[in-house]
């Protein structure tokens, strides 16, 4: 009697995908592209929404508030700044350099209108928290349904 083996129709695609990723990464590592295309950094961010506001939290380790510029144009929120390079010792030899330094920019399209004059931004322990109160037009309004007479 033969044993039944469950068929996994997409497992082969996973193998192909992994092989393509490996080849693509190897190609980019060997290709002399300008640093602007191969290196860079943008802060990671979480965006959440409550009944009255949007909250954006961005991780900006190693920065100070004066290194960060925050702007809102229409419904596009932009965080930009510069992470300064640390001073190197003359006789210091590096085995690996993975930390990024230089300019960065990250923009987010806001899903609702906000009250620009009431936006607050706080920076604590490398995390920028931006609180954006929703405008009255953007707040969800529940409509009461009356019983027909």
N, C-alpha and C positions, 0 to 999 in steps of 0.2 A: 504494500500500500504506500502511496506517495504522501508526503507531508505537504500541507498547504502553506505557502509562503505569501504573506500579504504583499500586494503590489503597491509600490510607492512611485507613482508616475512622475513626480517632479523632483525626485532625489537626484536624477542625472543633471538637471538644470542647476542645482546647487553646486555640483562639482564643476560644471562649465563656468559658472559665475566666479567661483573662487580662482580658477585658473586664469580667467580673463583679468581679474583684479590684480593677480600676481604679475602677469605680463605687463599690464598698464603701469603698475608701480615701478617695475624694473625699467621700462622705457623712459619714464619721467626722471628716474634717478640718473640715467646715463645721458640724457639729453641736456645740452648746455643752454637751458632757458634762462632769461634774465631773472635775477633774484626777485623782482616784483611779482613774477608769476608763480614762483615756487615757494616763496617764504612769505609769511605774513601772520597776522594775529588779529582776531576780533574777539571781544569779550563774549562769554556765554551769558545768556539771559533767560529769565523766566518772566512770562507775562500772565497775569491773572486778572480776574474781573469779579467785583462784588456788585451788589445792587446799586451803589452810589459812585464807584470809582474803578479805575484801572490801576494796577500796580505792576511796575517793571522793576525787576531786580537784576542787576548786571554785576558779574564778578570782574573786578579790576585789581588784582593783587599787585602789590608793589607800587601803587600810585598814591598820590595825594590829591585832595580835592582841586587844587590849583592846576593839576595836570589834565583835568577833564573839562570839556566844554559840552554843554547840553543845549539843544535848540529844538524848536517846534515850528514847522512850516506847514500850514494847513493841517493835515492829519498824519504828517510824517515826523516822527520823533527821531532825532539823531544824537548819538553819543560819539564824541570824538576826542582825541587827545594824543598824548605821546608818552611812551614808556622810555625813560632815559636809560642809556647804557651805563652799567657800573664801571667805575674806574678799574683798569687792569694794572697789575703789578708788572714791572719791566721783565722780571725773570720768571713770570708765570707761564706755564705751558698747559694748553687745554687738550684734554682727551676727547671731550664732547661738549658741544654748545647747543643746547636745546631751548634755552630761555630766549624769548623774543624781546627786542628793543626796537623802538621806532614808532612811527605814527600809526594810528588805527582809527577806524570809523565803523560804526554799526548803525543802521537805520531800521525803524519799525513803522509799518503802516498801522495806525490805530483804527480799530473797528468801529469806534463811536466818536462823536464830538465831545470835546472836553472843555472845561473852563480854564482857559490859558492863564488868567490872572491868579488862579488858586493852586497851580501846580507847585508841589513841594519836592525837593530832592535832598536826601541825606546820604552821607558817606560814612560807613562804619566798618572797620576791620576788613577793608578791601571789597566791600559790597556797596554798590550804589543803589539806593531804593528811591524810585520816582513814583510819587502818588499823583494821579491825574483824576480829579473829580469830574464826573460826567456832567454834561449840560442837561438842562431840564428836558430838552428835545430828545436826548439819547436815553433817558431813563425809561424803563419798561413800565407801562401803565396798564394796570389790570382794569378790565371793563366789566362792570356788573351786568349780569344777564337777568332781566326781569321776566317774570312769568306772564304769559299772555292772558288777557282778561276775556 
